[in-house]
């Protein structure tokens, strides 16, 4: 009977191992920057969001809060939101990578993961820009946007990518 579940258990074990290795590696990375404020990856995203917002007419400056390990977005003469480590979508990307590699299908797995990570990265940048615009111009929708709408966008993108991976790549003979 256990033989019937062997493929499923193999996929589950691969997912758990990959997820834990990536998560622990990321945590080790974060620990290196604990006393210096926001980690470099999150800082880079904040700078790119600021650049995008400036390019589309939302004058933005960044203000470091090293003690708080965050960067504030100063948009249109007002502090609208802050960038913390959780905003960089790395945890979502780790989940995506672990799932796809759990259904490993050779070199196309690497291509799909790279393409998916690029898409998730861009979606996350646009998500943060969108949230800053909403909080800056439509404060009454700030909480619902932060708590529901914009997380649904990033997690929805992951689910769509997973479905594409399973339907068009993982289950193909």
C-alpha positions in Angstrom: 0.0 0.0 0.0 2.8 2.4 0.8 4.1 1.7 -2.7 1.0 3.5 -4.1 1.9 6.7 -2.3 5.6 6.6 -3.1 5.4 9.3 -6.0 3.3 11.6 -3.8 5.6 11.2 -0.8 8.7 11.8 -3.1 7.2 15.1 -4.3 6.2 16.1 -0.8 9.7 15.3 0.6 11.4 17.2 -2.2 9.2 20.2 -1.6 9.9 20.2 2.2 13.6 19.8 1.8 14.0 22.5 -0.9 11.7 24.8 1.0 13.6 24.4 4.3 17.0 24.7 2.6 16.0 27.9 0.8 14.3 29.4 3.9 17.2 28.7 6.2 19.7 30.1 3.6 17.5 33.3 3.4 17.3 33.6 7.2 21.1 33.2 7.3 21.4 36.1 4.8 19.0 38.3 6.8 20.9 37.7 10.0 24.0 39.2 8.5 22.3 42.6 8.2 20.3 42.6 11.4 22.2 45.6 12.9 22.5 47.6 9.7 18.9 48.3 8.9 16.9 47.0 6.0 18.6 44.1 4.1 20.3 45.0 0.7 17.7 43.1 -1.4 14.7 44.9 0.2 16.6 48.2 0.0 17.2 47.6 -3.7 13.5 47.0 -4.3 12.6 50.2 -2.3 15.0 52.2 -4.6 13.5 50.6 -7.7 9.9 51.4 -6.5 11.0 55.0 -5.8 12.5 55.2 -9.3 9.3 53.9 -10.9 7.1 56.2 -8.9 9.3 59.2 -9.8 9.1 58.2 -13.4 5.3 58.1 -13.4 4.8 61.4 -11.6 4.7 60.5 -8.0 7.6 62.3 -6.5 9.1 59.9 -4.0 12.0 60.0 -1.5 13.3 57.2 0.8 14.0 57.7 4.4 16.0 55.1 6.3 15.0 53.9 9.8 17.9 51.7 10.6 16.8 50.9 14.1 13.4 49.9 12.8 14.9 47.9 9.9 12.7 49.7 7.4 12.6 52.4 4.8 9.8 54.9 4.5 8.3 56.1 1.2 7.9 59.8 1.3 5.4 60.6 -1.5 3.9 64.0 -2.3 5.2 65.5 0.9 3.9 62.7 3.1 5.1 59.4 4.6 2.7 57.0 3.0 4.1 53.5 3.6 7.2 51.7 4.7 9.3 48.9 3.2 10.2 46.1 5.6 11.8 42.8 4.8 8.5 41.0 4.3 7.6 43.3 1.4 10.4 41.9 -0.8 8.3 38.8 -1.7 11.3 36.5 -1.1 9.2 34.2 1.0 6.7 33.9 -1.8 9.4 33.3 -4.3 10.9 30.6 -2.1 7.5 28.9 -1.9 7.2 29.1 -5.7 10.7 27.6 -6.4 10.2 24.8 -3.9 6.9 23.8 -5.5 8.2 23.9 -9.0 11.3 21.9 -8.2 9.2 19.4 -6.3 7.9 18.5 -9.7 11.3 18.6 -11.4 11.3 18.0 -15.1 14.9 18.6 -16.2 16.3 21.8 -17.7 12.9 23.3 -18.4 12.4 23.5 -14.7 15.3 26.0 -14.4 13.9 28.0 -17.3 10.4 28.1 -15.8 11.7 29.0 -12.4 13.9 31.8 -13.8 11.0 33.2 -15.9 8.6 32.9 -12.9 11.0 34.6 -10.6 11.4 37.5 -13.0 7.6 37.8 -13.3 7.1 37.7 -9.6 9.8 40.3 -9.1 8.1 42.7 -11.5 4.7 42.0 -10.1 6.0 42.7 -6.6 7.5 46.1 -7.8 4.2 47.0 -9.4 2.3 45.8 -6.3 4.3 48.2 -4.0 4.0 51.1 -6.5 0.2 50.4 -6.6 -0.1 50.3 -2.9 1.9 53.6 -2.5 -0.4 55.3 -5.0 -3.5 54.0 -3.3 -2.3 55.1 0.1 -1.2 58.4 -1.2 -4.3 59.4 -3.2 -7.1 57.2 -1.8 -6.3 56.7 1.9 -9.7 55.2 2.6 -8.8 52.2 0.5 -5.3 51.8 2.1 -6.0 49.0 4.6 -8.1 46.8 2.3 -5.5 47.3 -0.5 -2.6 46.4 1.8 -4.4 43.5 3.6 -6.3 41.9 0.7 -6.1 43.3 -2.8 -2.3 43.5 -3.3 -1.5 40.2 -1.5 -4.1 38.6 -3.7 -2.2 39.9 -6.7 1.2 38.4 -5.7 -0.2 35.1 -4.4 -2.6 34.9 -7.3 0.4 35.2 -9.7 2.1 32.3 -7.8 -1.0 30.1 -8.1 -1.4 30.9 -11.8 2.3 30.0 -12.4 1.9 26.8 -10.4 -1.1 25.8 -12.5 0.8 26.5 -15.7 3.7 24.5 -14.5 1.5 21.5 -13.5 -0.8 21.6 -16.6 1.8 22.3 -19.3 5.0 21.0 -18.0 4.9 18.7 -15.0 2.1 16.4 -16.1 3.2 16.2 -19.8 4.7 13.0 -21.0 
